[in-house]
Amino acid sequence: MTIDPAKSIPAFYAGQSIFLTGPTGFLGKVFIEKVLRSCPDVREIFLLMRPKKGLSINERLEKILNLQLFDKLREKQPSNFKKLIPISGDVSEKGLGLSAVDKQILVERVTIVIHAAASVRFNDTLKYAIFVNTRATRDICILAQGMKNLKALVYVSTAFTHVNNLFTEEKAYPPIADWQKMIDVAESLDEHTLKVFTAKCLDYAPNTYIFSKNLAESIIQEYSSFLPCAIVRPPIVTSSIKEPVPGWIDNTYGPIGLYIGGGKGVIRVGCCNKYVHENVIPVDIVVKVMLVVSWKRGLTRYDY
């Protein structure tokens, strides 16, 4: 294993073509802004998007780029927005919903894959959670196998994927089920039968989100035998601490609603354990970790 630590992250990203899933999500938006601002010589960023609420993928991208999040970039480096290329697709569909033409473009040009798309709802049906969080990860790996110049494939998991362990170390863990069989089950069984099956699956995980993300990690681990893979496991992601502006967020997921309620004076008291530490992390820190991990993985060579 070798790595060239002298090559900076902006220098590494110069000329790279990135394929990002989940660009319309909280983490994805901040990742786009950070790359365009801090790695200005990146060649292009392909964004996997789907039409939604009557808006085309180009209209959705335009709406995203008008957010306050991009004010600094819009003021200083507006030309970098031209490097964003929306690609029509859907992680809930088999093969990511990509057309043959778009697949060919990605295979020929992409050098770095960031798989950040996920359904983070705890009450998703088992079928939907496996389609979005598990099967899509497999399909990303299959697509990446054909990429001629791939340097890194970074999968954004969660720190809670292995909640049955008292501590989670930076290593791969055995899966709680066979991911191939679970994809087959989700594709073949009807919703009623799957409801019965779900109860059995949740003997091993607290919800379908954790279950499906656990399976996704095992896919990455398996494909890492012949792909330059890496896994990032952030805890609960909250508002930015510094970049591009302090406190930016676009949702009320997790503890954010409580923070807002406390800040507004609506929530004044709560029952909690004073000895328990909250597992949260600012979104801009997570994005920096993603960049560092892809940089290190891209510059590291292994003998497979």
Summary of the structure (lengths in Angstrom):
residues: 304
radius of gyration: 19.5
end to end distance: 10.4
largest distance: 57.3
contacts: 934
relative contact order: 0.15
helix: 46%
strand: 13%
